Structures are given as C-alpha cells and as structure tokens.
Amino acid sequence: MKKTAHFKFETPKIVGILSDKEIPARLQKKFDLLFARRTLPYICLPFKVEARYLKNVIACMRIMDIAGLIVTGTHTKRISYLVPTLSRSAKDSGIVNIISRNKNRFIGHYISDVNKFFDSAIDLLTSPKPQETLKKL
C-alpha cells in the first residue's frame, strides 16, 4: 500500500520588492510586519533585477506564482511599459509602484500619497479584486 503525505498548513503567498539596487532590510521587515498585523499569509522577498531583465518580470511572476510586487527606484518608470494593464493613476503619471495580481491578470498601480502608501499597498496586493480596491483608496 502506497502512503501519501498530507499537509495541514497554509503556504504563504509571496510579495516581492523589485529594485535595481540593494533593498533595505527595514523595508522588507515593514511589509512583513504589516502582513503579520493583519494576520495575512504573505511574506515579502527582495528581488534585485537589472533594468535589462525587466521585460521578464511578468513572466517570472507567473512562473513563480508571485502575488504582487512593490516597485522601487528607477524601475517605477521603466516597468510601466511592461505591465499589461495600468490603473488610471499609473497611466496618468507613467509610474508604477505596485503590481497586483488577479489570477493571471497583472495590474500596475501608482500610489502617490506617501502617508497612505503602506496600507494602500497591502490592500492592493492582498485583494482578490485590486481594481475595486483601488476605487476605494
């Protein structure tokens, strides 16, 4: 008789911080803390990617099942051309600092309010319907 292992724990979803430079550990810790406070099963991982490889980011998100990205540095302007769908604020500004995912649909967002950035980012990254979440922000 063949035995099969069954696991009773939830695998955390991955949210990445995308940058062309070293990502400060405090930024990653801040997001991990916010996920924990809301008891959300997410972890935050740094992704340092050179500009020449940005064209592969969306494909990598699909393959690695990445739930979303926080985009920093010079990539905020460069990546707006590579995200299939942009929110109104991202279209108007030409800047993407959050990429949310709804199944296999990726949406670029721009959160301009620095005071609300972290909470708004968490809302967009964890929402099953990020477009509806954006309307509430």
mmCIF file of the C-alpha atoms, coordinates in Angstrom:
data_MODEL
# 
_entry.id   MODEL 
# 
loop_
_atom_site.group_PDB 
_atom_site.id 
_atom_site.type_symbol 
_atom_site.label_atom_id 
_atom_site.label_alt_id 
_atom_site.label_comp_id 
_atom_site.label_asym_id 
_atom_site.label_entity_id 
_atom_site.label_seq_id 
_atom_site.pdbx_PDB_ins_code 
_atom_site.Cartn_x 
_atom_site.Cartn_y 
_atom_site.Cartn_z 
_atom_site.occupancy 
_atom_site.B_iso_or_equiv 
_atom_site.pdbx_formal_charge 
_atom_site.auth_seq_id 
_atom_site.auth_comp_id 
_atom_site.auth_asym_id 
_atom_site.auth_atom_id 
_atom_site.pdbx_PDB_model_num 
ATOM 1   C CA . MET A 1 1   ? 0.000   0.000  0.000   1.00 0.00 ? 1   MET A CA 1 
ATOM 2   C CA . LYS A 1 2   ? 1.383   3.379  -1.014  1.00 0.00 ? 2   LYS A CA 1 
ATOM 3   C CA . LYS A 1 3   ? 1.213   6.165  1.584   1.00 0.00 ? 3   LYS A CA 1 
ATOM 4   C CA . THR A 1 4   ? 0.706   9.783  0.649   1.00 0.00 ? 4   THR A CA 1 
ATOM 5   C CA . ALA A 1 5   ? 1.770   12.733 2.770   1.00 0.00 ? 5   ALA A CA 1 
ATOM 6   C CA . HIS A 1 6   ? -0.919  15.277 3.619   1.00 0.00 ? 6   HIS A CA 1 
ATOM 7   C CA . PHE A 1 7   ? -0.040  18.709 4.897   1.00 0.00 ? 7   PHE A CA 1 
ATOM 8   C CA . LYS A 1 8   ? -2.308  20.809 7.078   1.00 0.00 ? 8   LYS A CA 1 
ATOM 9   C CA . PHE A 1 9   ? -0.596  24.198 6.828   1.00 0.00 ? 9   PHE A CA 1 
ATOM 10  C CA . GLU A 1 10  ? -1.057  27.118 4.520   1.00 0.00 ? 10  GLU A CA 1 
ATOM 11  C CA . THR A 1 11  ? 1.848   28.042 2.288   1.00 0.00 ? 11  THR A CA 1 
ATOM 12  C CA . PRO A 1 12  ? 2.426   31.807 2.430   1.00 0.00 ? 12  PRO A CA 1 
ATOM 13  C CA . LYS A 1 13  ? 1.914   33.875 -0.690  1.00 0.00 ? 13  LYS A CA 1 
ATOM 14  C CA . ILE A 1 14  ? 4.919   35.795 -1.940  1.00 0.00 ? 14  ILE A CA 1 
ATOM 15  C CA . VAL A 1 15  ? 5.052   39.530 -2.499  1.00 0.00 ? 15  VAL A CA 1 
ATOM 16  C CA . GLY A 1 16  ? 8.271   40.899 -3.897  1.00 0.00 ? 16  GLY A CA 1 
ATOM 17  C CA . ILE A 1 17  ? 10.083  44.188 -3.603  1.00 0.00 ? 17  ILE A CA 1 
ATOM 18  C CA . LEU A 1 18  ? 11.539  44.936 -7.037  1.00 0.00 ? 18  LEU A CA 1 
ATOM 19  C CA . SER A 1 19  ? 14.519  47.252 -7.339  1.00 0.00 ? 19  SER A CA 1 
ATOM 20  C CA . ASP A 1 20  ? 17.687  47.801 -9.325  1.00 0.00 ? 20  ASP A CA 1 
ATOM 21  C CA . LYS A 1 21  ? 19.631  48.404 -6.089  1.00 0.00 ? 21  LYS A CA 1 
ATOM 22  C CA . GLU A 1 22  ? 20.055  46.622 -2.787  1.00 0.00 ? 22  GLU A CA 1 
ATOM 23  C CA . ILE A 1 23  ? 16.737  46.613 -0.970  1.00 0.00 ? 23  ILE A CA 1 
ATOM 24  C CA . PRO A 1 24  ? 16.899  47.899 2.602   1.00 0.00 ? 24  PRO A CA 1 
ATOM 25  C CA . ALA A 1 25  ? 16.085  45.138 5.087   1.00 0.00 ? 25  ALA A CA 1 
ATOM 26  C CA . ARG A 1 26  ? 13.877  47.573 7.015   1.00 0.00 ? 26  ARG A CA 1 
ATOM 27  C CA . LEU A 1 27  ? 11.543  47.916 4.012   1.00 0.00 ? 27  LEU A CA 1 
ATOM 28  C CA . GLN A 1 28  ? 11.113  44.170 3.751   1.00 0.00 ? 28  GLN A CA 1 
ATOM 29  C CA . LYS A 1 29  ? 10.590  43.919 7.525   1.00 0.00 ? 29  LYS A CA 1 
ATOM 30  C CA . LYS A 1 30  ? 7.994   46.718 7.413   1.00 0.00 ? 30  LYS A CA 1 
ATOM 31  C CA . PHE A 1 31  ? 5.866   44.789 4.913   1.00 0.00 ? 31  PHE A CA 1 
ATOM 32  C CA . ASP A 1 32  ? 6.322   41.501 6.781   1.00 0.00 ? 32  ASP A CA 1 
ATOM 33  C CA . LEU A 1 33  ? 5.158   43.252 9.958   1.00 0.00 ? 33  LEU A CA 1 
ATOM 34  C CA . LEU A 1 34  ? 2.101   44.737 8.216   1.00 0.00 ? 34  LEU A CA 1 
ATOM 35  C CA . PHE A 1 35  ? 1.120   41.318 6.842   1.00 0.00 ? 35  PHE A CA 1 
ATOM 36  C CA . ALA A 1 36  ? 1.540   39.795 10.306  1.00 0.00 ? 36  ALA A CA 1 
ATOM 37  C CA . ARG A 1 37  ? -0.551  42.524 11.985  1.00 0.00 ? 37  ARG A CA 1 
ATOM 38  C CA . ARG A 1 38  ? -3.390  41.772 9.605   1.00 0.00 ? 38  ARG A CA 1 
ATOM 39  C CA . THR A 1 39  ? -2.800  38.023 10.021  1.00 0.00 ? 39  THR A CA 1 
ATOM 40  C CA . LEU A 1 40  ? -2.348  37.625 6.278   1.00 0.00 ? 40  LEU A CA 1 
ATOM 41  C CA . PRO A 1 41  ? -0.441  34.580 4.973   1.00 0.00 ? 41  PRO A CA 1 
ATOM 42  C CA . TYR A 1 42  ? 2.070   36.623 2.955   1.00 0.00 ? 42  TYR A CA 1 
ATOM 43  C CA . ILE A 1 43  ? 5.829   37.039 3.040   1.00 0.00 ? 43  ILE A CA 1 
ATOM 44  C CA . CYS A 1 44  ? 7.905   39.718 1.402   1.00 0.00 ? 44  CYS A CA 1 
ATOM 45  C CA . LEU A 1 45  ? 11.056  38.885 -0.569  1.00 0.00 ? 45  LEU A CA 1 
ATOM 46  C CA . PRO A 1 46  ? 13.585  41.207 -2.215  1.00 0.00 ? 46  PRO A CA 1 
ATOM 47  C CA . PHE A 1 47  ? 14.143  40.964 -5.981  1.00 0.00 ? 47  PHE A CA 1 
ATOM 48  C CA . LYS A 1 48  ? 17.135  42.906 -7.246  1.00 0.00 ? 48  LYS A CA 1 
ATOM 49  C CA . VAL A 1 49  ? 16.780  42.970 -11.027 1.00 0.00 ? 49  VAL A CA 1 
ATOM 50  C CA . GLU A 1 50  ? 18.884  44.822 -13.583 1.00 0.00 ? 50  GLU A CA 1 
ATOM 51  C CA . ALA A 1 51  ? 16.958  47.063 -15.984 1.00 0.00 ? 51  ALA A CA 1 
ATOM 52  C CA . ARG A 1 52  ? 17.799  44.887 -18.984 1.00 0.00 ? 52  ARG A CA 1 
ATOM 53  C CA . TYR A 1 53  ? 15.865  41.976 -17.404 1.00 0.00 ? 53  TYR A CA 1 
ATOM 54  C CA . LEU A 1 54  ? 12.680  43.882 -16.578 1.00 0.00 ? 54  LEU A CA 1 
ATOM 55  C CA . LYS A 1 55  ? 10.997  42.511 -19.690 1.00 0.00 ? 55  LYS A CA 1 
ATOM 56  C CA . ASN A 1 56  ? 10.958  39.109 -17.939 1.00 0.00 ? 56  ASN A CA 1 
ATOM 57  C CA . VAL A 1 57  ? 9.339   40.247 -14.683 1.00 0.00 ? 57  VAL A CA 1 
ATOM 58  C CA . ILE A 1 58  ? 5.702   39.485 -15.550 1.00 0.00 ? 58  ILE A CA 1 
ATOM 59  C CA . ALA A 1 59  ? 6.604   36.048 -16.939 1.00 0.00 ? 59  ALA A CA 1 
ATOM 60  C CA . CYS A 1 60  ? 8.603   35.300 -13.779 1.00 0.00 ? 60  CYS A CA 1 
ATOM 61  C CA . MET A 1 61  ? 5.660   36.395 -11.610 1.00 0.00 ? 61  MET A CA 1 
ATOM 62  C CA . ARG A 1 62  ? 3.504   33.819 -13.414 1.00 0.00 ? 62  ARG A CA 1 
ATOM 63  C CA . ILE A 1 63  ? 6.056   31.015 -13.170 1.00 0.00 ? 63  ILE A CA 1 
ATOM 64  C CA . MET A 1 64  ? 6.956   31.675 -9.525  1.00 0.00 ? 64  MET A CA 1 
ATOM 65  C CA . ASP A 1 65  ? 3.332   32.392 -8.530  1.00 0.00 ? 65  ASP A CA 1 
ATOM 66  C CA . ILE A 1 66  ? 4.234   35.822 -7.121  1.00 0.00 ? 66  ILE A CA 1 
ATOM 67  C CA . ALA A 1 67  ? 1.127   37.543 -5.680  1.00 0.00 ? 67  ALA A CA 1 
ATOM 68  C CA . GLY A 1 68  ? 2.383   41.061 -6.395  1.00 0.00 ? 68  GLY A CA 1 
ATOM 69  C CA . LEU A 1 69  ? 5.315   43.454 -6.434  1.00 0.00 ? 69  LEU A CA 1 
ATOM 70  C CA . ILE A 1 70  ? 6.297   46.664 -4.722  1.00 0.00 ? 70  ILE A CA 1 
ATOM 71  C CA . VAL A 1 71  ? 8.378   48.519 -7.293  1.00 0.00 ? 71  VAL A CA 1 
ATOM 72  C CA . THR A 1 72  ? 11.096  50.937 -6.164  1.00 0.00 ? 72  THR A CA 1 
ATOM 73  C CA . GLY A 1 73  ? 13.843  53.116 -7.581  1.00 0.00 ? 73  GLY A CA 1 
ATOM 74  C CA . THR A 1 74  ? 14.221  53.773 -11.286 1.00 0.00 ? 74  THR A CA 1 
ATOM 75  C CA . HIS A 1 75  ? 12.133  50.701 -12.117 1.00 0.00 ? 75  HIS A CA 1 
ATOM 76  C CA . THR A 1 76  ? 8.936   52.611 -11.222 1.00 0.00 ? 76  THR A CA 1 
ATOM 77  C CA . LYS A 1 77  ? 9.128   54.442 -14.563 1.00 0.00 ? 77  LYS A CA 1 
ATOM 78  C CA . ARG A 1 78  ? 10.678  51.679 -16.644 1.00 0.00 ? 78  ARG A CA 1 
ATOM 79  C CA . ILE A 1 79  ? 8.192   48.968 -15.767 1.00 0.00 ? 79  ILE A CA 1 
ATOM 80  C CA . SER A 1 80  ? 5.050   50.904 -16.704 1.00 0.00 ? 80  SER A CA 1 
ATOM 81  C CA . TYR A 1 81  ? 5.612   49.915 -20.348 1.00 0.00 ? 81  TYR A CA 1 
ATOM 82  C CA . LEU A 1 82  ? 5.739   46.221 -19.473 1.00 0.00 ? 82  LEU A CA 1 
ATOM 83  C CA . VAL A 1 83  ? 2.650   45.767 -17.293 1.00 0.00 ? 83  VAL A CA 1 
ATOM 84  C CA . PRO A 1 84  ? -0.341  44.684 -19.405 1.00 0.00 ? 84  PRO A CA 1 
ATOM 85  C CA . THR A 1 85  ? -2.947  46.783 -17.563 1.00 0.00 ? 85  THR A CA 1 
ATOM 86  C CA . LEU A 1 86  ? -2.459  50.125 -15.806 1.00 0.00 ? 86  LEU A CA 1 
ATOM 87  C CA . SER A 1 87  ? -4.731  51.925 -13.370 1.00 0.00 ? 87  SER A CA 1 
ATOM 88  C CA . ARG A 1 88  ? -5.749  55.486 -14.222 1.00 0.00 ? 88  ARG A CA 1 
ATOM 89  C CA . SER A 1 89  ? -3.152  56.970 -11.842 1.00 0.00 ? 89  SER A CA 1 
ATOM 90  C CA . ALA A 1 90  ? -0.378  54.806 -13.331 1.00 0.00 ? 90  ALA A CA 1 
ATOM 91  C CA . LYS A 1 91  ? -1.379  55.806 -16.881 1.00 0.00 ? 91  LYS A CA 1 
ATOM 92  C CA . ASP A 1 92  ? -1.507  59.497 -15.999 1.00 0.00 ? 92  ASP A CA 1 
ATOM 93  C CA . SER A 1 93  ? 1.815   59.537 -14.140 1.00 0.00 ? 93  SER A CA 1 
ATOM 94  C CA . GLY A 1 94  ? 3.763   56.966 -16.160 1.00 0.00 ? 94  GLY A CA 1 
ATOM 95  C CA . ILE A 1 95  ? 4.821   55.464 -12.817 1.00 0.00 ? 95  ILE A CA 1 
ATOM 96  C CA . VAL A 1 96  ? 4.062   52.028 -11.364 1.00 0.00 ? 96  VAL A CA 1 
ATOM 97  C CA . ASN A 1 97  ? 4.964   51.373 -7.726  1.00 0.00 ? 97  ASN A CA 1 
ATOM 98  C CA . ILE A 1 98  ? 2.634   48.404 -7.143  1.00 0.00 ? 98  ILE A CA 1 
ATOM 99  C CA . ILE A 1 99  ? 1.858   45.458 -9.415  1.00 0.00 ? 99  ILE A CA 1 
ATOM 100 C CA . SER A 1 100 ? -1.138  43.486 -8.192  1.00 0.00 ? 100 SER A CA 1 
ATOM 101 C CA . ARG A 1 101 ? -2.332  40.155 -9.474  1.00 0.00 ? 101 ARG A CA 1 
ATOM 102 C CA . ASN A 1 102 ? -5.804  38.792 -10.016 1.00 0.00 ? 102 ASN A CA 1 
ATOM 103 C CA . LYS A 1 103 ? -5.349  35.182 -11.196 1.00 0.00 ? 103 LYS A CA 1 
ATOM 104 C CA . ASN A 1 104 ? -3.224  35.673 -14.339 1.00 0.00 ? 104 ASN A CA 1 
ATOM 105 C CA . ARG A 1 105 ? -4.076  39.345 -14.794 1.00 0.00 ? 105 ARG A CA 1 
ATOM 106 C CA . PHE A 1 106 ? -1.419  41.862 -13.734 1.00 0.00 ? 106 PHE A CA 1 
ATOM 107 C CA . ILE A 1 107 ? -2.301  45.481 -12.982 1.00 0.00 ? 107 ILE A CA 1 
ATOM 108 C CA . GLY A 1 108 ? 0.136   48.330 -12.447 1.00 0.00 ? 108 GLY A CA 1 
ATOM 109 C CA . HIS A 1 109 ? -0.833  50.964 -9.877  1.00 0.00 ? 109 HIS A CA 1 
ATOM 110 C CA . TYR A 1 110 ? 0.627   54.237 -8.712  1.00 0.00 ? 110 TYR A CA 1 
ATOM 111 C CA . ILE A 1 111 ? 0.073   55.240 -5.106  1.00 0.00 ? 111 ILE A CA 1 
ATOM 112 C CA . SER A 1 112 ? 1.064   58.880 -4.815  1.00 0.00 ? 112 SER A CA 1 
ATOM 113 C CA . ASP A 1 113 ? 0.079   59.527 -1.199  1.00 0.00 ? 113 ASP A CA 1 
ATOM 114 C CA . VAL A 1 114 ? 3.225   58.758 0.819   1.00 0.00 ? 114 VAL A CA 1 
ATOM 115 C CA . ASN A 1 115 ? 1.264   58.761 4.095   1.00 0.00 ? 115 ASN A CA 1 
ATOM 116 C CA . LYS A 1 116 ? -1.083  56.041 2.868   1.00 0.00 ? 116 LYS A CA 1 
ATOM 117 C CA . PHE A 1 117 ? 1.412   54.093 0.768   1.00 0.00 ? 117 PHE A CA 1 
ATOM 118 C CA . PHE A 1 118 ? 1.976   51.081 3.027   1.00 0.00 ? 118 PHE A CA 1 
ATOM 119 C CA . ASP A 1 119 ? -1.674  50.446 3.915   1.00 0.00 ? 119 ASP A CA 1 
ATOM 120 C CA . SER A 1 120 ? -2.807  51.067 0.332   1.00 0.00 ? 120 SER A CA 1 
ATOM 121 C CA . ALA A 1 121 ? -0.098  48.743 -0.988  1.00 0.00 ? 121 ALA A CA 1 
ATOM 122 C CA . ILE A 1 122 ? -1.173  45.953 1.374   1.00 0.00 ? 122 ILE A CA 1 
ATOM 123 C CA . ASP A 1 123 ? -4.813  46.441 0.332   1.00 0.00 ? 123 ASP A CA 1 
ATOM 124 C CA . LEU A 1 124 ? -3.942  46.223 -3.376  1.00 0.00 ? 124 LEU A CA 1 
ATOM 125 C CA . LEU A 1 125 ? -1.548  43.300 -3.023  1.00 0.00 ? 125 LEU A CA 1 
ATOM 126 C CA . THR A 1 126 ? -3.917  41.127 -0.988  1.00 0.00 ? 126 THR A CA 1 
ATOM 127 C CA . SER A 1 127 ? -7.240  41.954 -2.609  1.00 0.00 ? 127 SER A CA 1 
ATOM 128 C CA . PRO A 1 128 ? -8.842  39.352 -4.859  1.00 0.00 ? 128 PRO A CA 1 
ATOM 129 C CA . LYS A 1 129 ? -10.146 42.291 -6.920  1.00 0.00 ? 129 LYS A CA 1 
ATOM 130 C CA . PRO A 1 130 ? -7.461  45.029 -6.912  1.00 0.00 ? 130 PRO A CA 1 
ATOM 131 C CA . GLN A 1 131 ? -9.345  47.276 -9.352  1.00 0.00 ? 131 GLN A CA 1 
ATOM 132 C CA . GLU A 1 132 ? -12.269 47.544 -6.931  1.00 0.00 ? 132 GLU A CA 1 
ATOM 133 C CA . THR A 1 133 ? -9.864  48.132 -4.036  1.00 0.00 ? 133 THR A CA 1 
ATOM 134 C CA . LEU A 1 134 ? -8.214  50.971 -5.966  1.00 0.00 ? 134 LEU A CA 1 
ATOM 135 C CA . LYS A 1 135 ? -11.569 52.739 -6.355  1.00 0.00 ? 135 LYS A CA 1 
ATOM 136 C CA . LYS A 1 136 ? -11.954 52.756 -2.555  1.00 0.00 ? 136 LYS A CA 1 
ATOM 137 C CA . LEU A 1 137 ? -8.494  54.266 -1.927  1.00 0.00 ? 137 LEU A CA 1 
# 
